[in-house]
Amino acid sequence: MPAPWRAFIETRAAKAGFDSDAVGGHSLKRGALTTDMDRGVRPTRLKQFGRYKSYAVLDEYFELAEIRANLVIRVAEHVSGRLRTP
């Protein structure tokens, strides 16, 4: 990532209370990809957007998204079960 963008991202991250060393261009790219996946954007478009040469990287993101979705479902089931129990 070009230095001006890196500096911009690090400065904004620090002002928002994040560790500026832990936030970078990849964080933004990954966040955008995850958001688009959640919105149902087709894998072909995701591949173009991320400038990936193959679907291998997207497969990793899809696997992580599936794990995240299953975890959310399990937590929701747990919480709803606890709410029904006096």
Order of alpha helices (4+ residues) and beta strands (2+ residues): alpha-alpha-alpha-alpha
